Amino acid sequence: DDPEDEHLCGVGIVLYKAPDDSLFVKALVEGSSACNCGIVPGDCLMEVNGKNVYCKGIQNATKYILGKEGTVVTLKFIRVDRGKRIPVSASLVREMKATASPEFNIKSNEGGQ
């Protein structure tokens, strides 16, 4: 057991898994670094720090996304807009508040919230 494991932090993105194991942004944690970086619900996660995570499942992606508080992780997404594939990338700071239970303070474009 690595004692560092208990201090892993996220970036404030709640993901959901499609049937093909690709991962999409479901929501963003309010006040997290993900909130103001241009990522929106529906974006498809492609890479984490240059590692391909497309269609490789949620555990594979989160092991690269989570890390020590204050460190930076670079994520690459694809957004499909009117039939065009638009690459979106963001360098986000891992923070403890962004790792809170996803039920709290979720900012989502669904349901007019």
Secondary structure, 3 states (H helix, E strand, C coil): CCHHHHHEEECCEEEEECCCCCEEEEEEECCCHHHHCCCCCCCEEEEECCEECCCCCHHHHHHHHCEECCCEEEEEEEEEECCEEEEEEEEEECEHHHHCCCCCCEECCHHHC
